Amino acid sequence: MMPEMDGLQATREIRKNPHLAKLPIIALTARRWPTIAITASRRAPTTYIAKPLDVDKLLSLARVWMPK
């Protein structure tokens, strides 16, 4: 959690900028969000990974979402 806003609010603010609207965002969360909540909103993170962090999974997700 951030002091001024949470990660979903930050993501929504990023998505408001047309230049950043398609920026891949991988959220790191302590909670497991329902997949439906992630995919249902265009202002949600592209995907998420729950704690405890699996570095191999994070790197794999980054490879998937990195622009070529």
A tleap script that builds the chain and sets N, CA, C and O, in Angstrom:
source leaprc.protein.ff14SB
mol = sequence {
  NMET MET PRO GLU MET ASP GLY LEU GLN ALA
  THR ARG GLU ILE ARG LYS ASN PRO HIE LEU
  ALA LYS LEU PRO ILE ILE ALA LEU THR ALA
  ARG ARG TRP PRO THR ILE ALA ILE THR ALA
  SER ARG ARG ALA PRO THR THR TYR ILE ALA
  LYS PRO LEU ASP VAL ASP LYS LEU LEU SER
  LEU ALA ARG VAL TRP MET PRO CLYS
}
set mol.1.N position { 0.845 -1.183 0.000 }
set mol.1.CA position { 0.000 0.000 0.000 }
set mol.1.C position { 0.891 1.247 0.000 }
set mol.1.O position { 1.920 1.315 0.673 }
set mol.2.N position { 0.453 2.204 -0.770 }
set mol.2.CA position { 1.169 3.472 -0.832 }
set mol.2.C position { 0.441 4.474 0.061 }
set mol.2.O position { -0.752 4.323 0.325 }
set mol.3.N position { 1.160 5.495 0.526 }
set mol.3.CA position { 0.529 6.419 1.479 }
set mol.3.C position { -0.632 7.220 0.903 }
set mol.3.O position { -1.598 7.476 1.623 }
set mol.4.N position { -0.579 7.625 -0.357 }
set mol.4.CA position { -1.613 8.492 -0.919 }
set mol.4.C position { -2.718 7.740 -1.654 }
set mol.4.O position { -3.868 8.180 -1.668 }
set mol.5.N position { -2.376 6.616 -2.260 }
set mol.5.CA position { -3.367 5.840 -3.014 }
set mol.5.C position { -2.897 4.402 -3.094 }
set mol.5.O position { -1.713 4.118 -2.913 }
set mol.6.N position { -3.819 3.497 -3.364 }
set mol.6.CA position { -3.418 2.100 -3.495 }
set mol.6.C position { -3.019 1.817 -4.944 }
set mol.6.O position { -3.122 2.690 -5.805 }
set mol.7.N position { -2.573 0.613 -5.200 }
set mol.7.CA position { -2.076 0.249 -6.513 }
set mol.7.C position { -3.116 0.326 -7.614 }
set mol.7.O position { -2.805 0.717 -8.739 }
set mol.8.N position { -4.358 -0.047 -7.298 }
set mol.8.CA position { -5.415 0.045 -8.308 }
set mol.8.C position { -5.709 1.498 -8.668 }
set mol.8.O position { -5.934 1.818 -9.835 }
set mol.9.N position { -5.708 2.371 -7.672 }
set mol.9.CA position { -5.915 3.794 -7.950 }
set mol.9.C position { -4.765 4.345 -8.790 }
set mol.9.O position { -4.989 5.112 -9.726 }
set mol.10.N position { -3.538 3.956 -8.458 }
set mol.10.CA position { -2.380 4.404 -9.233 }
set mol.10.C position { -2.480 3.910 -10.672 }
set mol.10.O position { -2.192 4.654 -11.610 }
set mol.11.N position { -2.885 2.664 -10.842 }
set mol.11.CA position { -3.043 2.111 -12.189 }
set mol.11.C position { -4.109 2.876 -12.961 }
set mol.11.O position { -3.924 3.175 -14.140 }
set mol.12.N position { -5.207 3.189 -12.318 }
set mol.12.CA position { -6.269 3.952 -12.988 }
set mol.12.C position { -5.758 5.317 -13.450 }
set mol.12.O position { -6.089 5.771 -14.545 }
set mol.13.N position { -4.951 5.967 -12.612 }
set mol.13.CA position { -4.391 7.262 -12.978 }
set mol.13.C position { -3.451 7.131 -14.172 }
set mol.13.O position { -3.471 7.972 -15.071 }
set mol.14.N position { -2.632 6.090 -14.186 }
set mol.14.CA position { -1.732 5.846 -15.319 }
set mol.14.C position { -2.545 5.615 -16.582 }
set mol.14.O position { -2.212 6.153 -17.638 }
set mol.15.N position { -3.597 4.830 -16.489 }
set mol.15.CA position { -4.424 4.496 -17.657 }
set mol.15.C position { -5.176 5.704 -18.222 }
set mol.15.O position { -5.579 5.682 -19.384 }
set mol.16.N position { -5.371 6.750 -17.426 }
set mol.16.CA position { -6.051 7.952 -17.904 }
set mol.16.C position { -5.220 8.689 -18.955 }
set mol.16.O position { -5.773 9.387 -19.804 }
set mol.17.N position { -3.908 8.538 -18.901 }
set mol.17.CA position { -3.021 9.184 -19.856 }
set mol.17.C position { -3.054 8.381 -21.158 }
set mol.17.O position { -2.673 7.210 -21.157 }
set mol.18.N position { -3.498 8.975 -22.265 }
set mol.18.CA position { -3.614 8.226 -23.523 }
set mol.18.C position { -2.292 7.599 -23.978 }
set mol.18.O position { -2.298 6.542 -24.608 }
set mol.19.N position { -1.174 8.232 -23.668 }
set mol.19.CA position { 0.130 7.699 -24.076 }
set mol.19.C position { 0.525 6.464 -23.262 }
set mol.19.O position { 1.354 5.667 -23.700 }
set mol.20.N position { -0.064 6.313 -22.093 }
set mol.20.CA position { 0.281 5.196 -21.218 }
set mol.20.C position { -0.842 4.172 -21.093 }
set mol.20.O position { -0.719 3.202 -20.344 }
set mol.21.N position { -1.921 4.379 -21.812 }
set mol.21.CA position { -3.112 3.533 -21.662 }
set mol.21.C position { -2.837 2.059 -21.925 }
set mol.21.O position { -3.476 1.197 -21.322 }
set mol.22.N position { -1.903 1.757 -22.810 }
set mol.22.CA position { -1.611 0.362 -23.131 }
set mol.22.C position { -0.327 -0.133 -22.466 }
set mol.22.O position { 0.160 -1.216 -22.790 }
set mol.23.N position { 0.217 0.645 -21.550 }
set mol.23.CA position { 1.422 0.244 -20.829 }
set mol.23.C position { 1.154 -1.015 -20.016 }
set mol.23.O position { 0.218 -1.031 -19.216 }
set mol.24.N position { 1.947 -2.072 -20.196 }
set mol.24.CA position { 1.741 -3.270 -19.371 }
set mol.24.C position { 2.089 -2.977 -17.908 }
set mol.24.O position { 3.148 -2.424 -17.610 }
set mol.25.N position { 1.203 -3.347 -17.023 }
set mol.25.CA position { 1.432 -3.144 -15.591 }
set mol.25.C position { 1.262 -4.486 -14.895 }
set mol.25.O position { 0.217 -5.130 -14.992 }
set mol.26.N position { 2.308 -4.890 -14.196 }
set mol.26.CA position { 2.259 -6.123 -13.402 }
set mol.26.C position { 2.190 -5.699 -11.935 }
set mol.26.O position { 3.136 -5.115 -11.405 }
set mol.27.N position { 1.086 -5.992 -11.297 }
set mol.27.CA position { 0.883 -5.612 -9.904 }
set mol.27.C position { 1.410 -6.708 -8.985 }
set mol.27.O position { 1.176 -7.894 -9.220 }
set mol.28.N position { 2.115 -6.304 -7.946 }
set mol.28.CA position { 2.568 -7.214 -6.898 }
set mol.28.C position { 1.647 -6.997 -5.709 }
set mol.28.O position { 1.559 -5.887 -5.185 }
set mol.29.N position { 0.970 -8.034 -5.285 }
set mol.29.CA position { -0.035 -7.868 -4.246 }
set mol.29.C position { 0.093 -8.933 -3.168 }
set mol.29.O position { 0.550 -10.048 -3.420 }
set mol.30.N position { -0.313 -8.570 -1.987 }
set mol.30.CA position { -0.338 -9.528 -0.880 }
set mol.30.C position { -1.637 -10.327 -0.909 }
set mol.30.O position { -1.748 -11.377 -0.276 }
set mol.31.N position { -2.602 -9.822 -1.641 }
set mol.31.CA position { -3.903 -10.487 -1.735 }
set mol.31.C position { -4.063 -11.115 -3.108 }
set mol.31.O position { -3.509 -10.634 -4.096 }
set mol.32.N position { -4.813 -12.172 -3.154 }
set mol.32.CA position { -5.132 -12.791 -4.446 }
set mol.32.C position { -6.422 -12.159 -4.956 }
set mol.32.O position { -7.496 -12.365 -4.392 }
set mol.33.N position { -6.298 -11.393 -6.023 }
set mol.33.CA position { -7.474 -10.769 -6.618 }
set mol.33.C position { -8.173 -11.765 -7.509 }
set mol.33.O position { -7.520 -12.574 -8.168 }
set mol.34.N position { -9.464 -11.722 -7.541 }
set mol.34.CA position { -10.174 -12.590 -8.484 }
set mol.34.C position { -9.786 -12.229 -9.918 }
set mol.34.O position { -9.715 -11.049 -10.261 }
set mol.35.N position { -9.539 -13.213 -10.738 }
set mol.35.CA position { -9.149 -12.982 -12.128 }
set mol.35.C position { -10.183 -12.139 -12.855 }
set mol.35.O position { -9.837 -11.317 -13.704 }
set mol.36.N position { -11.436 -12.340 -12.527 }
set mol.36.CA position { -12.505 -11.572 -13.173 }
set mol.36.C position { -12.306 -10.076 -12.938 }
set mol.36.O position { -12.515 -9.278 -13.852 }
set mol.37.N position { -11.909 -9.689 -11.738 }
set mol.37.CA position { -11.701 -8.277 -11.430 }
set mol.37.C position { -10.550 -7.703 -12.258 }
set mol.37.O position { -10.586 -6.538 -12.653 }
set mol.38.N position { -9.538 -8.519 -12.515 }
set mol.38.CA position { -8.396 -8.058 -13.299 }
set mol.38.C position { -8.796 -7.866 -14.758 }
set mol.38.O position { -8.453 -6.852 -15.366 }
set mol.39.N position { -9.508 -8.815 -15.316 }
set mol.39.CA position { -9.827 -8.766 -16.743 }
set mol.39.C position { -11.056 -7.922 -17.052 }
set mol.39.O position { -11.250 -7.523 -18.200 }
set mol.40.N position { -11.881 -7.645 -16.066 }
set mol.40.CA position { -13.128 -6.932 -16.321 }
set mol.40.C position { -12.926 -5.437 -16.506 }
set mol.40.O position { -13.749 -4.779 -17.143 }
set mol.41.N position { -11.868 -4.899 -15.972 }
set mol.41.CA position { -11.660 -3.461 -16.017 }
set mol.41.C position { -10.490 -3.098 -16.922 }
set mol.41.O position { -9.401 -3.653 -16.781 }
set mol.42.N position { -10.707 -2.178 -17.843 }
set mol.42.CA position { -9.615 -1.710 -18.703 }
set mol.42.C position { -8.644 -0.855 -17.915 }
set mol.42.O position { -7.532 -0.599 -18.378 }
set mol.43.N position { -9.039 -0.411 -16.744 }
set mol.43.CA position { -8.166 0.429 -15.926 }
set mol.43.C position { -7.400 -0.377 -14.874 }
set mol.43.O position { -6.673 0.188 -14.057 }
set mol.44.N position { -7.568 -1.682 -14.902 }
set mol.44.CA position { -6.885 -2.559 -13.953 }
set mol.44.C position { -5.491 -2.895 -14.470 }
set mol.44.O position { -5.191 -2.669 -15.643 }
set mol.45.N position { -4.639 -3.435 -13.599 }
set mol.45.CA position { -3.323 -3.883 -14.070 }
set mol.45.C position { -3.474 -4.926 -15.170 }
set mol.45.O position { -4.495 -5.608 -15.258 }
set mol.46.N position { -2.460 -5.040 -15.997 }
set mol.46.CA position { -2.468 -6.026 -17.066 }
set mol.46.C position { -2.553 -7.427 -16.476 }
set mol.46.O position { -3.289 -8.278 -16.975 }
set mol.47.N position { -1.800 -7.656 -15.423 }
set mol.47.CA position { -1.819 -8.924 -14.704 }
set mol.47.C position { -1.292 -8.670 -13.302 }
set mol.47.O position { -0.924 -7.544 -12.970 }
set mol.48.N position { -1.256 -9.689 -12.497 }
set mol.48.CA position { -0.735 -9.520 -11.149 }
set mol.48.C position { 0.010 -10.772 -10.726 }
set mol.48.O position { -0.148 -11.844 -11.311 }
set mol.49.N position { 0.817 -10.609 -9.704 }
set mol.49.CA position { 1.512 -11.731 -9.077 }
set mol.49.C position { 1.372 -11.530 -7.564 }
set mol.49.O position { 1.587 -10.432 -7.051 }
set mol.50.N position { 1.018 -12.586 -6.875 }
set mol.50.CA position { 0.786 -12.498 -5.430 }
set mol.50.C position { 2.058 -12.830 -4.660 }
set mol.50.O position { 2.913 -13.581 -5.132 }
set mol.51.N position { 2.162 -12.261 -3.478 }
set mol.51.CA position { 3.267 -12.592 -2.585 }
set mol.51.C position { 3.021 -13.968 -1.986 }
set mol.51.O position { 1.857 -14.352 -1.873 }
set mol.52.N position { 4.005 -14.719 -1.603 }
set mol.52.CA position { 5.429 -14.411 -1.696 }
set mol.52.C position { 5.877 -14.419 -3.150 }
set mol.52.O position { 5.422 -15.232 -3.955 }
set mol.53.N position { 6.765 -13.510 -3.463 }
set mol.53.CA position { 7.213 -13.304 -4.826 }
set mol.53.C position { 7.992 -14.500 -5.354 }
set mol.53.O position { 8.939 -14.973 -4.725 }
set mol.54.N position { 7.579 -14.974 -6.505 }
set mol.54.CA position { 8.308 -16.011 -7.234 }
set mol.54.C position { 9.042 -15.283 -8.359 }
set mol.54.O position { 8.432 -14.901 -9.358 }
set mol.55.N position { 10.345 -15.093 -8.196 }
set mol.55.CA position { 11.127 -14.300 -9.135 }
set mol.55.C position { 11.055 -14.872 -10.550 }
set mol.55.O position { 10.951 -14.119 -11.518 }
set mol.56.N position { 11.109 -16.184 -10.674 }
set mol.56.CA position { 11.023 -16.792 -12.002 }
set mol.56.C position { 9.693 -16.472 -12.675 }
set mol.56.O position { 9.650 -16.196 -13.874 }
set mol.57.N position { 8.617 -16.507 -11.910 }
set mol.57.CA position { 7.304 -16.182 -12.472 }
set mol.57.C position { 7.241 -14.711 -12.867 }
set mol.57.O position { 6.706 -14.372 -13.923 }
set mol.58.N position { 7.788 -13.832 -12.019 }
set mol.58.CA position { 7.806 -12.402 -12.329 }
set mol.58.C position { 8.590 -12.142 -13.612 }
set mol.58.O position { 8.133 -11.390 -14.473 }
set mol.59.N position { 9.749 -12.748 -13.747 }
set mol.59.CA position { 10.549 -12.568 -14.955 }
set mol.59.C position { 9.820 -13.116 -16.187 }
set mol.59.O position { 9.888 -12.533 -17.269 }
set mol.60.N position { 9.136 -14.222 -16.011 }
set mol.60.CA position { 8.364 -14.791 -17.111 }
set mol.60.C position { 7.248 -13.841 -17.543 }
set mol.60.O position { 7.033 -13.630 -18.736 }
set mol.61.N position { 6.545 -13.274 -16.573 }
set mol.61.CA position { 5.490 -12.305 -16.895 }
set mol.61.C position { 6.073 -11.073 -17.589 }
set mol.61.O position { 5.484 -10.557 -18.539 }
set mol.62.N position { 7.217 -10.607 -17.120 }
set mol.62.CA position { 7.851 -9.441 -17.732 }
set mol.62.C position { 8.218 -9.737 -19.186 }
set mol.62.O position { 8.043 -8.884 -20.056 }
set mol.63.N position { 8.723 -10.932 -19.449 }
set mol.63.CA position { 9.072 -11.311 -20.818 }
set mol.63.C position { 7.830 -11.336 -21.713 }
set mol.63.O position { 7.883 -10.923 -22.872 }
set mol.64.N position { 6.721 -11.822 -21.170 }
set mol.64.CA position { 5.483 -11.886 -21.942 }
set mol.64.C position { 4.995 -10.489 -22.317 }
set mol.64.O position { 4.552 -10.263 -23.443 }
set mol.65.N position { 5.079 -9.555 -21.374 }
set mol.65.CA position { 4.488 -8.244 -21.584 }
set mol.65.C position { 5.446 -7.201 -22.122 }
set mol.65.O position { 5.010 -6.112 -22.496 }
set mol.66.N position { 6.743 -7.495 -22.176 }
set mol.66.CA position { 7.703 -6.510 -22.702 }
set mol.66.C position { 7.486 -6.330 -24.196 }
set mol.66.O position { 7.290 -7.301 -24.927 }
set mol.67.N position { 7.522 -5.070 -24.646 }
set mol.67.CA position { 7.402 -4.869 -26.090 }
set mol.67.C position { 8.615 -5.452 -26.808 }
set mol.67.O position { 9.730 -5.439 -26.288 }
set mol.68.N position { 8.379 -5.950 -27.984 }
set mol.68.CA position { 9.473 -6.565 -28.743 }
set mol.68.C position { 10.269 -5.517 -29.459 }
set mol.68.O position { 11.234 -5.840 -30.152 }
savepdb mol mol.pdb
quit
